[in-house]
Amino acid sequence: MHCIRKVTDDLWWVGANDRRTPLFENVHPIPRGVSYNSYLLLDEKTVLFDCVDWSAAPRLVENVEHLLNGRELDYIVLHHLEPDHGAGLWAVLQRWPGATLISSLAAQRFMDQFGFAPIQAQRITAKEGERFSFGRHAVTFYAAPMVHWPDVMVSFEETDGVLFSADAFGVFGALNGKLFQDELDFPHDWLGEARRYYANIVGKYGPQVQALLAKLTALEGRLKLLCPLHGPVWRSDLDWFIEKYDRWSKYQPEDHGVLLVYGSMYGGTEAAAEALATALTERGVETSMYDVSTTHVSQLIAESFRCSHIVLASVTYNMDFYPPMRDFLEDMRALGLKGRTFAVMENGTWNPAAGKLIEAFVTGQLEDCALLESRVTMKSTLKGEQAGELEALAEAIAHSVKREA
Ligand code: FEO
């Protein structure tokens, strides 16, 4: 059975939802699934904008076949060739071998590397600013390299003001029949997954996202719909979501508050972290607390993009800091997180060393990050007589949060 949604008079969503794949890119958990969005334009020419993952290709073909109703597929536009979109191309070309592919040159190279299209498939290379007309509708292509692969282009359809934005503005989560963001409580139910998608998939490439946003600014109010490759289509409040992207890509925090992440083997560090969270809450500081051992690092990274302050509480382990805490810090470095203020708590039963090493990582490996010098050290557990140290740390953090707000 086909499953489609009308986007505009001539444009249809023909993609698919995936609720079976446990890990996106085999790394990031997607318990709510993910959508692979494809769009079909029925004009004087018929145009498929992007494909889907291999696992969803039969549904894409069925949807397109239903809407074409016997017409041929003339063009396939490929904004991005990562296999969650490119792998389904093979099935589409099996069904409509005469379709002409329009993509960047890098995308053509990738489709050959992956083997997604036969060498004899007809291809057109799209370049920056190039316009293609399909009848009543025309699209202009804009390069968006490294948002988040080098092949990426977006295209703007001028009649209805549709931006086909590739992975930009993507979100984790299957759509469950609700294609448009105004059919969802997006700020409440989806923003967290949008942030987790952005921070982990695109987060490293803030300057490249800024370059793309500058091109969107030039569209001067003509932009009416955002059609990304994952997640809902935006037909209202576009500026709200674009502002999120602007903030994230500048590495500016959304909230002036504390992300408190602890790594605890036997509960001593956890108890100290909880005491700090309590002291911060009593001072009116919004604080979110996570166990580094049981929270996926993609969630911690998303929270790092949200919060202005990060407190790391870690045991000493093999004279280093806790391995999952190292994973978290390495991910922060890899994704280019910058401009945060850190504070540290450390634990060690005979030789606490984690704090100094974490502080060296923050100052040496992360860009433009500040360190509060009120480190709390505990041996196995935080003792009652150290209450003053804990209060001093909470006070320093609260003062810093309020100063930056
Ligand atoms: Fe959704 Fe970069 O692929």
Residues whose N, C-alpha, C, O or C-beta is under 5 A from the ligand:
A	BS01	FEO	E82 D84 D167
